Amino acid sequence: MAEKVEQTVTVDGQYQPNVVTFQKGDQATLTFKRVSESGCLDTVQSHDFGFQSKLPLNEEISFTIPTDQTGKFEFACGMNMVKGKVIVQ
Ligand SMILES: [Cu+2]
């Protein structure tokens, strides 16, 4: 039975945490909440997962993360400078 798991990343000039882990088979949701104007993190993107979105201040933006395959996947700011990682294990 797939477990519903939501991980929230706080965006305040960096990603906290910058590594999130899901188990293979989880119904995984990755949520970003930007709480600071600092840095260049008003956009989040992931080439690995194929998402890109603005992060309005103090709003939660969620993405469904596929967990059918294990691996390490990246997300980053709009300029690909600040990076975080999703591990599916
Ligand atoms: Cu940036």
PDB file of the backbone (N, CA, C, O) and the ligand in Angstrom, with CONECT records:
HET     CU  A 101       1
ATOM      1  N   MET A   1       0.864  -1.198   0.000  1.00  0.00           N
ATOM      2  CA  MET A   1       0.000   0.000   0.000  1.00  0.00           C
ATOM      3  C   MET A   1       0.891   1.237   0.000  1.00  0.00           C
ATOM      4  O   MET A   1       1.719   1.411   0.894  1.00  0.00           O
ATOM      5  N   ALA A   2       0.723   2.079  -0.987  1.00  0.00           N
ATOM      6  CA  ALA A   2       1.561   3.281  -1.096  1.00  0.00           C
ATOM      7  C   ALA A   2       1.240   4.244   0.036  1.00  0.00           C
ATOM      8  O   ALA A   2       0.078   4.475   0.372  1.00  0.00           O
ATOM      9  N   GLU A   3       2.272   4.784   0.601  1.00  0.00           N
ATOM     10  CA  GLU A   3       2.115   5.739   1.683  1.00  0.00           C
ATOM     11  C   GLU A   3       2.155   7.150   1.121  1.00  0.00           C
ATOM     12  O   GLU A   3       2.974   7.458   0.255  1.00  0.00           O
ATOM     13  N   LYS A   4       1.274   8.003   1.613  1.00  0.00           N
ATOM     14  CA  LYS A   4       1.310   9.406   1.202  1.00  0.00           C
ATOM     15  C   LYS A   4       2.337  10.147   2.044  1.00  0.00           C
ATOM     16  O   LYS A   4       2.255  10.167   3.272  1.00  0.00           O
ATOM     17  N   VAL A   5       3.288  10.746   1.378  1.00  0.00           N
ATOM     18  CA  VAL A   5       4.350  11.448   2.084  1.00  0.00           C
ATOM     19  C   VAL A   5       4.524  12.824   1.460  1.00  0.00           C
ATOM     20  O   VAL A   5       4.691  12.954   0.247  1.00  0.00           O
ATOM     21  N   GLU A   6       4.483  13.846   2.302  1.00  0.00           N
ATOM     22  CA  GLU A   6       4.745  15.202   1.830  1.00  0.00           C
ATOM     23  C   GLU A   6       5.988  15.728   2.539  1.00  0.00           C
ATOM     24  O   GLU A   6       6.100  15.652   3.762  1.00  0.00           O
ATOM     25  N   GLN A   7       6.900  16.253   1.768  1.00  0.00           N
ATOM     26  CA  GLN A   7       8.085  16.898   2.322  1.00  0.00           C
ATOM     27  C   GLN A   7       8.020  18.366   1.945  1.00  0.00           C
ATOM     28  O   GLN A   7       7.717  18.705   0.801  1.00  0.00           O
ATOM     29  N   THR A   8       8.301  19.229   2.892  1.00  0.00           N
ATOM     30  CA  THR A   8       8.248  20.665   2.639  1.00  0.00           C
ATOM     31  C   THR A   8       9.642  21.260   2.732  1.00  0.00           C
ATOM     32  O   THR A   8      10.384  21.023   3.685  1.00  0.00           O
ATOM     33  N   VAL A   9       9.972  22.038   1.715  1.00  0.00           N
ATOM     34  CA  VAL A   9      11.243  22.744   1.664  1.00  0.00           C
ATOM     35  C   VAL A   9      10.962  24.232   1.866  1.00  0.00           C
ATOM     36  O   VAL A   9      10.207  24.843   1.110  1.00  0.00           O
ATOM     37  N   THR A  10      11.574  24.794   2.885  1.00  0.00           N
ATOM     38  CA  THR A  10      11.461  26.224   3.123  1.00  0.00           C
ATOM     39  C   THR A  10      12.532  26.944   2.306  1.00  0.00           C
ATOM     40  O   THR A  10      13.704  26.568   2.317  1.00  0.00           O
ATOM     41  N   VAL A  11      12.096  27.992   1.595  1.00  0.00           N
ATOM     42  CA  VAL A  11      13.002  28.727   0.714  1.00  0.00           C
ATOM     43  C   VAL A  11      13.238  30.103   1.317  1.00  0.00           C
ATOM     44  O   VAL A  11      12.347  30.953   1.323  1.00  0.00           O
ATOM     45  N   ASP A  12      14.437  30.311   1.819  1.00  0.00           N
ATOM     46  CA  ASP A  12      14.727  31.587   2.477  1.00  0.00           C
ATOM     47  C   ASP A  12      16.139  32.062   2.116  1.00  0.00           C
ATOM     48  O   ASP A  12      16.934  32.430   2.980  1.00  0.00           O
ATOM     49  N   GLY A  13      16.417  32.041   0.821  1.00  0.00           N
ATOM     50  CA  GLY A  13      17.763  32.352   0.363  1.00  0.00           C
ATOM     51  C   GLY A  13      18.574  31.106   0.114  1.00  0.00           C
ATOM     52  O   GLY A  13      19.624  31.134  -0.528  1.00  0.00           O
ATOM     53  N   GLN A  14      18.058  30.008   0.643  1.00  0.00           N
ATOM     54  CA  GLN A  14      18.588  28.669   0.363  1.00  0.00           C
ATOM     55  C   GLN A  14      17.411  27.711   0.499  1.00  0.00           C
ATOM     56  O   GLN A  14      16.287  28.123   0.784  1.00  0.00           O
ATOM     57  N   TYR A  15      17.686  26.432   0.291  1.00  0.00           N
ATOM     58  CA  TYR A  15      16.648  25.419   0.474  1.00  0.00           C
ATOM     59  C   TYR A  15      16.883  24.717   1.795  1.00  0.00           C
ATOM     60  O   TYR A  15      17.961  24.178   2.049  1.00  0.00           O
ATOM     61  N   GLN A  16      15.856  24.732   2.631  1.00  0.00           N
ATOM     62  CA  GLN A  16      15.963  24.062   3.931  1.00  0.00           C
ATOM     63  C   GLN A  16      14.832  23.056   4.106  1.00  0.00           C
ATOM     64  O   GLN A  16      13.679  23.464   4.249  1.00  0.00           O
ATOM     65  N   PRO A  17      15.115  21.779   4.098  1.00  0.00           N
ATOM     66  CA  PRO A  17      16.433  21.180   3.862  1.00  0.00           C
ATOM     67  C   PRO A  17      16.756  21.216   2.368  1.00  0.00           C
ATOM     68  O   PRO A  17      15.873  21.476   1.550  1.00  0.00           O
ATOM     69  N   ASN A  18      17.993  20.960   2.016  1.00  0.00           N
ATOM     70  CA  ASN A  18      18.321  20.906   0.584  1.00  0.00           C
ATOM     71  C   ASN A  18      18.470  19.478   0.066  1.00  0.00           C
ATOM     72  O   ASN A  18      18.820  19.260  -1.094  1.00  0.00           O
ATOM     73  N   VAL A  19      18.200  18.510   0.941  1.00  0.00           N
ATOM     74  CA  VAL A  19      18.070  17.122   0.497  1.00  0.00           C
ATOM     75  C   VAL A  19      16.807  16.560   1.138  1.00  0.00           C
ATOM     76  O   VAL A  19      16.660  16.599   2.360  1.00  0.00           O
ATOM     77  N   VAL A  20      15.898  16.041   0.324  1.00  0.00           N
ATOM     78  CA  VAL A  20      14.705  15.379   0.851  1.00  0.00           C
ATOM     79  C   VAL A  20      14.677  13.954   0.318  1.00  0.00           C
ATOM     80  O   VAL A  20      15.113  13.677  -0.800  1.00  0.00           O
ATOM     81  N   THR A  21      14.155  13.064   1.143  1.00  0.00           N
ATOM     82  CA  THR A  21      14.188  11.639   0.807  1.00  0.00           C
ATOM     83  C   THR A  21      12.784  11.064   0.809  1.00  0.00           C
ATOM     84  O   THR A  21      11.993  11.313   1.719  1.00  0.00           O
ATOM     85  N   PHE A  22      12.494  10.295  -0.222  1.00  0.00           N
ATOM     86  CA  PHE A  22      11.257   9.516  -0.282  1.00  0.00           C
ATOM     87  C   PHE A  22      11.623   8.045  -0.453  1.00  0.00           C
ATOM     88  O   PHE A  22      12.717   7.699  -0.899  1.00  0.00           O
ATOM     89  N   GLN A  23      10.682   7.204  -0.089  1.00  0.00           N
ATOM     90  CA  GLN A  23      10.862   5.773  -0.320  1.00  0.00           C
ATOM     91  C   GLN A  23      10.222   5.415  -1.651  1.00  0.00           C
ATOM     92  O   GLN A  23       9.189   5.965  -2.032  1.00  0.00           O
ATOM     93  N   LYS A  24      10.844   4.498  -2.336  1.00  0.00           N
ATOM     94  CA  LYS A  24      10.291   4.011  -3.599  1.00  0.00           C
ATOM     95  C   LYS A  24       8.854   3.545  -3.373  1.00  0.00           C
ATOM     96  O   LYS A  24       8.577   2.791  -2.441  1.00  0.00           O
ATOM     97  N   GLY A  25       7.953   3.998  -4.228  1.00  0.00           N
ATOM     98  CA  GLY A  25       6.551   3.611  -4.118  1.00  0.00           C
ATOM     99  C   GLY A  25       5.693   4.578  -3.328  1.00  0.00           C
ATOM    100  O   GLY A  25       4.467   4.471  -3.348  1.00  0.00           O
ATOM    101  N   ASP A  26       6.322   5.536  -2.621  1.00  0.00           N
ATOM    102  CA  ASP A  26       5.550   6.550  -1.905  1.00  0.00           C
ATOM    103  C   ASP A  26       4.690   7.358  -2.882  1.00  0.00           C
ATOM    104  O   ASP A  26       5.072   7.570  -4.032  1.00  0.00           O
ATOM    105  N   GLN A  27       3.526   7.802  -2.406  1.00  0.00           N
ATOM    106  CA  GLN A  27       2.792   8.853  -3.126  1.00  0.00           C
ATOM    107  C   GLN A  27       3.390  10.163  -2.642  1.00  0.00           C
ATOM    108  O   GLN A  27       2.978  10.713  -1.621  1.00  0.00           O
ATOM    109  N   ALA A  28       4.373  10.656  -3.395  1.00  0.00           N
ATOM    110  CA  ALA A  28       5.262  11.686  -2.884  1.00  0.00           C
ATOM    111  C   ALA A  28       4.859  13.072  -3.383  1.00  0.00           C
ATOM    112  O   ALA A  28       4.618  13.282  -4.572  1.00  0.00           O
ATOM    113  N   THR A  29       4.795  13.996  -2.451  1.00  0.00           N
ATOM    114  CA  THR A  29       4.554  15.397  -2.774  1.00  0.00           C
ATOM    115  C   THR A  29       5.704  16.223  -2.220  1.00  0.00           C
ATOM    116  O   THR A  29       6.080  16.096  -1.055  1.00  0.00           O
ATOM    117  N   LEU A  30       6.247  17.066  -3.075  1.00  0.00           N
ATOM    118  CA  LEU A  30       7.313  17.985  -2.665  1.00  0.00           C
ATOM    119  C   LEU A  30       6.740  19.391  -2.698  1.00  0.00           C
ATOM    120  O   LEU A  30       6.287  19.872  -3.737  1.00  0.00           O
ATOM    121  N   THR A  31       6.769  20.035  -1.548  1.00  0.00           N
ATOM    122  CA  THR A  31       6.167  21.359  -1.406  1.00  0.00           C
ATOM    123  C   THR A  31       7.240  22.381  -1.096  1.00  0.00           C
ATOM    124  O   THR A  31       8.108  22.160  -0.251  1.00  0.00           O
ATOM    125  N   PHE A  32       7.167  23.501  -1.790  1.00  0.00           N
ATOM    126  CA  PHE A  32       8.087  24.609  -1.543  1.00  0.00           C
ATOM    127  C   PHE A  32       7.304  25.765  -0.936  1.00  0.00           C
ATOM    128  O   PHE A  32       6.200  26.088  -1.375  1.00  0.00           O
ATOM    129  N   LYS A  33       7.900  26.383   0.085  1.00  0.00           N
ATOM    130  CA  LYS A  33       7.307  27.594   0.642  1.00  0.00           C
ATOM    131  C   LYS A  33       8.398  28.644   0.772  1.00  0.00           C
ATOM    132  O   LYS A  33       9.321  28.510   1.576  1.00  0.00           O
ATOM    133  N   ARG A  34       8.274  29.692  -0.036  1.00  0.00           N
ATOM    134  CA  ARG A  34       9.285  30.752   0.000  1.00  0.00           C
ATOM    135  C   ARG A  34       8.872  31.802   1.027  1.00  0.00           C
ATOM    136  O   ARG A  34       7.764  32.335   0.974  1.00  0.00           O
ATOM    137  N   VAL A  35       9.762  32.087   1.947  1.00  0.00           N
ATOM    138  CA  VAL A  35       9.435  32.981   3.056  1.00  0.00           C
ATOM    139  C   VAL A  35      10.343  34.208   3.088  1.00  0.00           C
ATOM    140  O   VAL A  35      10.267  35.012   4.017  1.00  0.00           O
ATOM    141  N   SER A  36      11.193  34.353   2.086  1.00  0.00           N
ATOM    142  CA  SER A  36      12.154  35.461   2.104  1.00  0.00           C
ATOM    143  C   SER A  36      12.391  35.968   0.698  1.00  0.00           C
ATOM    144  O   SER A  36      12.351  35.207  -0.268  1.00  0.00           O
ATOM    145  N   GLU A  37      12.636  37.256   0.598  1.00  0.00           N
ATOM    146  CA  GLU A  37      12.974  37.852  -0.700  1.00  0.00           C
ATOM    147  C   GLU A  37      14.442  37.637  -1.037  1.00  0.00           C
ATOM    148  O   GLU A  37      14.872  37.931  -2.152  1.00  0.00           O
ATOM    149  N   SER A  38      15.212  37.128  -0.084  1.00  0.00           N
ATOM    150  CA  SER A  38      16.650  37.090  -0.296  1.00  0.00           C
ATOM    151  C   SER A  38      17.033  36.081  -1.373  1.00  0.00           C
ATOM    152  O   SER A  38      16.385  35.047  -1.540  1.00  0.00           O
ATOM    153  N   GLY A  39      18.086  36.401  -2.089  1.00  0.00           N
ATOM    154  CA  GLY A  39      18.564  35.503  -3.124  1.00  0.00           C
ATOM    155  C   GLY A  39      17.712  35.564  -4.376  1.00  0.00           C
ATOM    156  O   GLY A  39      16.949  36.507  -4.580  1.00  0.00           O
ATOM    157  N   CYS A  40      17.849  34.574  -5.188  1.00  0.00           N
ATOM    158  CA  CYS A  40      17.220  34.566  -6.519  1.00  0.00           C
ATOM    159  C   CYS A  40      16.323  33.351  -6.645  1.00  0.00           C
ATOM    160  O   CYS A  40      16.284  32.692  -7.684  1.00  0.00           O
ATOM    161  N   LEU A  41      15.596  33.063  -5.561  1.00  0.00           N
ATOM    162  CA  LEU A  41      14.888  31.788  -5.503  1.00  0.00           C
ATOM    163  C   LEU A  41      13.379  31.927  -5.724  1.00  0.00           C
ATOM    164  O   LEU A  41      12.592  31.121  -5.226  1.00  0.00           O
ATOM    165  N   ASP A  42      12.983  32.970  -6.485  1.00  0.00           N
ATOM    166  CA  ASP A  42      11.553  33.137  -6.720  1.00  0.00           C
ATOM    167  C   ASP A  42      11.025  32.205  -7.795  1.00  0.00           C
ATOM    168  O   ASP A  42       9.821  32.159  -8.046  1.00  0.00           O
ATOM    169  N   THR A  43      11.922  31.460  -8.431  1.00  0.00           N
ATOM    170  CA  THR A  43      11.516  30.392  -9.357  1.00  0.00           C
ATOM    171  C   THR A  43      12.208  29.112  -8.934  1.00  0.00           C
ATOM    172  O   THR A  43      13.383  29.121  -8.565  1.00  0.00           O
ATOM    173  N   VAL A  44      11.475  28.012  -8.988  1.00  0.00           N
ATOM    174  CA  VAL A  44      12.105  26.703  -8.777  1.00  0.00           C
ATOM    175  C   VAL A  44      11.895  25.881 -10.038  1.00  0.00           C
ATOM    176  O   VAL A  44      10.854  25.965 -10.688  1.00  0.00           O
ATOM    177  N   GLN A  45      12.893  25.093 -10.366  1.00  0.00           N
ATOM    178  CA  GLN A  45      12.794  24.260 -11.558  1.00  0.00           C
ATOM    179  C   GLN A  45      13.519  22.941 -11.315  1.00  0.00           C
ATOM    180  O   GLN A  45      14.424  22.833 -10.487  1.00  0.00           O
ATOM    181  N   SER A  46      13.075  21.945 -12.077  1.00  0.00           N
ATOM    182  CA  SER A  46      13.774  20.659 -12.064  1.00  0.00           C
ATOM    183  C   SER A  46      13.753  20.081 -13.466  1.00  0.00           C
ATOM    184  O   SER A  46      12.696  19.732 -13.993  1.00  0.00           O
ATOM    185  N   HIS A  47      14.907  19.986 -14.050  1.00  0.00           N
ATOM    186  CA  HIS A  47      14.989  19.307 -15.347  1.00  0.00           C
ATOM    187  C   HIS A  47      14.713  17.823 -15.165  1.00  0.00           C
ATOM    188  O   HIS A  47      14.117  17.182 -16.030  1.00  0.00           O
ATOM    189  N   ASP A  48      15.153  17.282 -14.032  1.00  0.00           N
ATOM    190  CA  ASP A  48      14.967  15.846 -13.805  1.00  0.00           C
ATOM    191  C   ASP A  48      13.487  15.475 -13.731  1.00  0.00           C
ATOM    192  O   ASP A  48      13.075  14.432 -14.239  1.00  0.00           O
ATOM    193  N   PHE A  49      12.696  16.332 -13.099  1.00  0.00           N
ATOM    194  CA  PHE A  49      11.272  16.033 -12.949  1.00  0.00           C
ATOM    195  C   PHE A  49      10.403  16.783 -13.956  1.00  0.00           C
ATOM    196  O   PHE A  49       9.214  16.492 -14.094  1.00  0.00           O
ATOM    197  N   GLY A  50      10.990  17.738 -14.651  1.00  0.00           N
ATOM    198  CA  GLY A  50      10.228  18.456 -15.662  1.00  0.00           C
ATOM    199  C   GLY A  50       9.244  19.459 -15.098  1.00  0.00           C
ATOM    200  O   GLY A  50       8.161  19.652 -15.651  1.00  0.00           O
ATOM    201  N   PHE A  51       9.616  20.099 -13.998  1.00  0.00           N
ATOM    202  CA  PHE A  51       8.733  21.163 -13.511  1.00  0.00           C
ATOM    203  C   PHE A  51       9.469  22.482 -13.420  1.00  0.00           C
ATOM    204  O   PHE A  51      10.691  22.528 -13.277  1.00  0.00           O
ATOM    205  N   GLN A  52       8.701  23.551 -13.506  1.00  0.00           N
ATOM    206  CA  GLN A  52       9.215  24.903 -13.298  1.00  0.00           C
ATOM    207  C   GLN A  52       8.046  25.742 -12.817  1.00  0.00           C
ATOM    208  O   GLN A  52       6.954  25.676 -13.382  1.00  0.00           O
ATOM    209  N   SER A  53       8.270  26.528 -11.778  1.00  0.00           N
ATOM    210  CA  SER A  53       7.186  27.349 -11.256  1.00  0.00           C
ATOM    211  C   SER A  53       7.736  28.555 -10.521  1.00  0.00           C
ATOM    212  O   SER A  53       8.804  28.495  -9.913  1.00  0.00           O
ATOM    213  N   LYS A  54       7.004  29.637 -10.584  1.00  0.00           N
ATOM    214  CA  LYS A  54       7.246  30.753  -9.680  1.00  0.00           C
ATOM    215  C   LYS A  54       6.872  30.326  -8.267  1.00  0.00           C
ATOM    216  O   LYS A  54       5.985  29.494  -8.070  1.00  0.00           O
ATOM    217  N   LEU A  55       7.558  30.903  -7.290  1.00  0.00           N
ATOM    218  CA  LEU A  55       7.233  30.660  -5.888  1.00  0.00           C
ATOM    219  C   LEU A  55       6.786  31.969  -5.265  1.00  0.00           C
ATOM    220  O   LEU A  55       7.605  32.729  -4.749  1.00  0.00           O
ATOM    221  N   PRO A  56       5.484  32.237  -5.312  1.00  0.00           N
ATOM    222  CA  PRO A  56       4.997  33.464  -4.680  1.00  0.00           C
ATOM    223  C   PRO A  56       5.313  33.439  -3.185  1.00  0.00           C
ATOM    224  O   PRO A  56       5.264  32.390  -2.541  1.00  0.00           O
ATOM    225  N   LEU A  57       5.633  34.596  -2.657  1.00  0.00           N
ATOM    226  CA  LEU A  57       6.040  34.694  -1.257  1.00  0.00           C
ATOM    227  C   LEU A  57       4.936  34.158  -0.340  1.00  0.00           C
ATOM    228  O   LEU A  57       3.764  34.503  -0.486  1.00  0.00           O
ATOM    229  N   ASN A  58       5.334  33.318   0.594  1.00  0.00           N
ATOM    230  CA  ASN A  58       4.443  32.771   1.620  1.00  0.00           C
ATOM    231  C   ASN A  58       3.297  31.915   1.078  1.00  0.00           C
ATOM    232  O   ASN A  58       2.268  31.752   1.733  1.00  0.00           O
ATOM    233  N   GLU A  59       3.489  31.373  -0.123  1.00  0.00           N
ATOM    234  CA  GLU A  59       2.508  30.424  -0.652  1.00  0.00           C
ATOM    235  C   GLU A  59       3.177  29.063  -0.806  1.00  0.00           C
ATOM    236  O   GLU A  59       4.373  28.966  -1.082  1.00  0.00           O
ATOM    237  N   GLU A  60       2.377  28.017  -0.621  1.00  0.00           N
ATOM    238  CA  GLU A  60       2.920  26.676  -0.807  1.00  0.00           C
ATOM    239  C   GLU A  60       2.649  26.209  -2.234  1.00  0.00           C
ATOM    240  O   GLU A  60       1.513  26.233  -2.708  1.00  0.00           O
ATOM    241  N   ILE A  61       3.704  25.790  -2.900  1.00  0.00           N
ATOM    242  CA  ILE A  61       3.605  25.266  -4.267  1.00  0.00           C
ATOM    243  C   ILE A  61       4.071  23.819  -4.223  1.00  0.00           C
ATOM    244  O   ILE A  61       5.171  23.523  -3.757  1.00  0.00           O
ATOM    245  N   SER A  62       3.220  22.921  -4.713  1.00  0.00           N
ATOM    246  CA  SER A  62       3.499  21.486  -4.571  1.00  0.00           C
ATOM    247  C   SER A  62       3.652  20.807  -5.923  1.00  0.00           C
ATOM    248  O   SER A  62       3.022  21.179  -6.913  1.00  0.00           O
ATOM    249  N   PHE A  63       4.505  19.806  -5.925  1.00  0.00           N
ATOM    250  CA  PHE A  63       4.718  18.977  -7.109  1.00  0.00           C
ATOM    251  C   PHE A  63       4.619  17.514  -6.696  1.00  0.00           C
ATOM    252  O   PHE A  63       5.063  17.118  -5.618  1.00  0.00           O
ATOM    253  N   THR A  64       4.032  16.733  -7.576  1.00  0.00           N
ATOM    254  CA  THR A  64       4.019  15.285  -7.380  1.00  0.00           C
ATOM    255  C   THR A  64       5.330  14.719  -7.897  1.00  0.00           C
ATOM    256  O   THR A  64       5.745  15.003  -9.021  1.00  0.00           O
ATOM    257  N   ILE A  65       5.968  13.926  -7.075  1.00  0.00           N
ATOM    258  CA  ILE A  65       7.264  13.359  -7.421  1.00  0.00           C
ATOM    259  C   ILE A  65       7.098  11.876  -7.748  1.00  0.00           C
ATOM    260  O   ILE A  65       6.601  11.111  -6.921  1.00  0.00           O
ATOM    261  N   PRO A  66       7.509  11.469  -8.944  1.00  0.00           N
ATOM    262  CA  PRO A  66       7.429  10.034  -9.260  1.00  0.00           C
ATOM    263  C   PRO A  66       8.438   9.248  -8.440  1.00  0.00           C
ATOM    264  O   PRO A  66       9.594   9.648  -8.307  1.00  0.00           O
ATOM    265  N   THR A  67       7.994   8.140  -7.899  1.00  0.00           N
ATOM    266  CA  THR A  67       8.896   7.326  -7.061  1.00  0.00           C
ATOM    267  C   THR A  67       8.963   5.888  -7.554  1.00  0.00           C
ATOM    268  O   THR A  67       9.264   4.971  -6.789  1.00  0.00           O
ATOM    269  N   ASP A  68       8.684   5.701  -8.827  1.00  0.00           N
ATOM    270  CA  ASP A  68       8.749   4.344  -9.373  1.00  0.00           C
ATOM    271  C   ASP A  68      10.188   3.885  -9.592  1.00  0.00           C
ATOM    272  O   ASP A  68      10.451   2.689  -9.724  1.00  0.00           O
ATOM    273  N   GLN A  69      11.117   4.841  -9.631  1.00  0.00           N
ATOM    274  CA  GLN A  69      12.527   4.479  -9.770  1.00  0.00           C
ATOM    275  C   GLN A  69      13.333   5.164  -8.681  1.00  0.00           C
ATOM    276  O   GLN A  69      13.093   6.323  -8.342  1.00  0.00           O
ATOM    277  N   THR A  70      14.295   4.426  -8.140  1.00  0.00           N
ATOM    278  CA  THR A  70      15.203   5.037  -7.171  1.00  0.00           C
ATOM    279  C   THR A  70      16.218   5.906  -7.902  1.00  0.00           C
ATOM    280  O   THR A  70      16.478   5.726  -9.091  1.00  0.00           O
ATOM    281  N   GLY A  71      16.784   6.851  -7.159  1.00  0.00           N
ATOM    282  CA  GLY A  71      17.821   7.693  -7.764  1.00  0.00           C
ATOM    283  C   GLY A  71      17.940   9.010  -7.031  1.00  0.00           C
ATOM    284  O   GLY A  71      17.246   9.268  -6.048  1.00  0.00           O
ATOM    285  N   LYS A  72      18.840   9.836  -7.536  1.00  0.00           N
ATOM    286  CA  LYS A  72      19.047  11.182  -7.018  1.00  0.00           C
ATOM    287  C   LYS A  72      18.662  12.169  -8.109  1.00  0.00           C
ATOM    288  O   LYS A  72      19.099  12.051  -9.254  1.00  0.00           O
ATOM    289  N   PHE A  73      17.838  13.144  -7.737  1.00  0.00           N
ATOM    290  CA  PHE A  73      17.283  14.069  -8.705  1.00  0.00           C
ATOM    291  C   PHE A  73      17.491  15.489  -8.186  1.00  0.00           C
ATOM    292  O   PHE A  73      17.451  15.740  -6.981  1.00  0.00           O
ATOM    293  N   GLU A  74      17.712  16.405  -9.117  1.00  0.00           N
ATOM    294  CA  GLU A  74      18.016  17.773  -8.709  1.00  0.00           C
ATOM    295  C   GLU A  74      16.853  18.712  -8.932  1.00  0.00           C
ATOM    296  O   GLU A  74      16.055  18.545  -9.855  1.00  0.00           O
ATOM    297  N   PHE A  75      16.777  19.717  -8.050  1.00  0.00           N
ATOM    298  CA  PHE A  75      15.972  20.907  -8.343  1.00  0.00           C
ATOM    299  C   PHE A  75      16.858  22.107  -8.081  1.00  0.00           C
ATOM    300  O   PHE A  75      17.887  21.987  -7.416  1.00  0.00           O
ATOM    301  N   ALA A  76      16.473  23.251  -8.591  1.00  0.00           N
ATOM    302  CA  ALA A  76      17.346  24.419  -8.520  1.00  0.00           C
ATOM    303  C   ALA A  76      16.527  25.685  -8.685  1.00  0.00           C
ATOM    304  O   ALA A  76      15.356  25.657  -9.063  1.00  0.00           O
ATOM    305  N   CYS A  77      17.183  26.791  -8.387  1.00  0.00           N
ATOM    306  CA  CYS A  77      16.571  28.094  -8.625  1.00  0.00           C
ATOM    307  C   CYS A  77      16.517  28.364 -10.131  1.00  0.00           C
ATOM    308  O   CYS A  77      17.036  27.592 -10.937  1.00  0.00           O
ATOM    309  N   GLY A  78      15.882  29.469 -10.480  1.00  0.00           N
ATOM    310  CA  GLY A  78      15.668  29.769 -11.889  1.00  0.00           C
ATOM    311  C   GLY A  78      16.948  29.947 -12.675  1.00  0.00           C
ATOM    312  O   GLY A  78      16.963  29.766 -13.893  1.00  0.00           O
ATOM    313  N   MET A  79      18.017  30.298 -11.993  1.00  0.00           N
ATOM    314  CA  MET A  79      19.301  30.470 -12.677  1.00  0.00           C
ATOM    315  C   MET A  79      20.226  29.281 -12.474  1.00  0.00           C
ATOM    316  O   MET A  79      21.396  29.316 -12.858  1.00  0.00           O
ATOM    317  N   ASN A  80      19.689  28.228 -11.865  1.00  0.00           N
ATOM    318  CA  ASN A  80      20.436  26.987 -11.678  1.00  0.00           C
ATOM    319  C   ASN A  80      21.672  27.171 -10.790  1.00  0.00           C
ATOM    320  O   ASN A  80      22.676  26.478 -10.953  1.00  0.00           O
ATOM    321  N   MET A  81      21.582  28.106  -9.858  1.00  0.00           N
ATOM    322  CA  MET A  81      22.720  28.387  -8.973  1.00  0.00           C
ATOM    323  C   MET A  81      22.571  27.685  -7.638  1.00  0.00           C
ATOM    324  O   MET A  81      23.486  27.012  -7.165  1.00  0.00           O
ATOM    325  N   VAL A  82      21.395  27.855  -7.035  1.00  0.00           N
ATOM    326  CA  VAL A  82      21.134  27.226  -5.736  1.00  0.00           C
ATOM    327  C   VAL A  82      20.435  25.905  -6.012  1.00  0.00           C
ATOM    328  O   VAL A  82      19.439  25.859  -6.733  1.00  0.00           O
ATOM    329  N   LYS A  83      20.957  24.842  -5.439  1.00  0.00           N
ATOM    330  CA  LYS A  83      20.460  23.515  -5.807  1.00  0.00           C
ATOM    331  C   LYS A  83      20.032  22.705  -4.600  1.00  0.00           C
ATOM    332  O   LYS A  83      20.535  22.877  -3.490  1.00  0.00           O
ATOM    333  N   GLY A  84      19.095  21.826  -4.854  1.00  0.00           N
ATOM    334  CA  GLY A  84      18.670  20.859  -3.857  1.00  0.00           C
ATOM    335  C   GLY A  84      18.499  19.514  -4.518  1.00  0.00           C
ATOM    336  O   GLY A  84      18.576  19.384  -5.740  1.00  0.00           O
ATOM    337  N   LYS A  85      18.268  18.520  -3.693  1.00  0.00           N
ATOM    338  CA  LYS A  85      18.271  17.153  -4.199  1.00  0.00           C
ATOM    339  C   LYS A  85      17.095  16.377  -3.633  1.00  0.00           C
ATOM    340  O   LYS A  85      16.727  16.543  -2.470  1.00  0.00           O
ATOM    341  N   VAL A  86      16.517  15.538  -4.460  1.00  0.00           N
ATOM    342  CA  VAL A  86      15.523  14.567  -4.019  1.00  0.00           C
ATOM    343  C   VAL A  86      16.131  13.190  -4.181  1.00  0.00           C
ATOM    344  O   VAL A  86      16.608  12.824  -5.255  1.00  0.00           O
ATOM    345  N   ILE A  87      16.108  12.440  -3.105  1.00  0.00           N
ATOM    346  CA  ILE A  87      16.580  11.054  -3.156  1.00  0.00           C
ATOM    347  C   ILE A  87      15.364  10.145  -3.038  1.00  0.00           C
ATOM    348  O   ILE A  87      14.571  10.263  -2.104  1.00  0.00           O
ATOM    349  N   VAL A  88      15.235   9.251  -3.986  1.00  0.00           N
ATOM    350  CA  VAL A  88      14.235   8.188  -3.894  1.00  0.00           C
ATOM    351  C   VAL A  88      15.003   6.903  -3.652  1.00  0.00           C
ATOM    352  O   VAL A  88      15.842   6.501  -4.458  1.00  0.00           O
ATOM    353  N   GLN A  89      14.706   6.269  -2.532  1.00  0.00           N
ATOM    354  CA  GLN A  89      15.500   5.087  -2.157  1.00  0.00           C
ATOM    355  C   GLN A  89      14.614   3.908  -1.809  1.00  0.00           C
ATOM    356  O   GLN A  89      15.116   2.836  -1.472  1.00  0.00           O
TER     357      GLN A  89
HETATM  358 CU    CU A 101      19.474  31.551  -8.444  1.00  0.00          CU2+
END
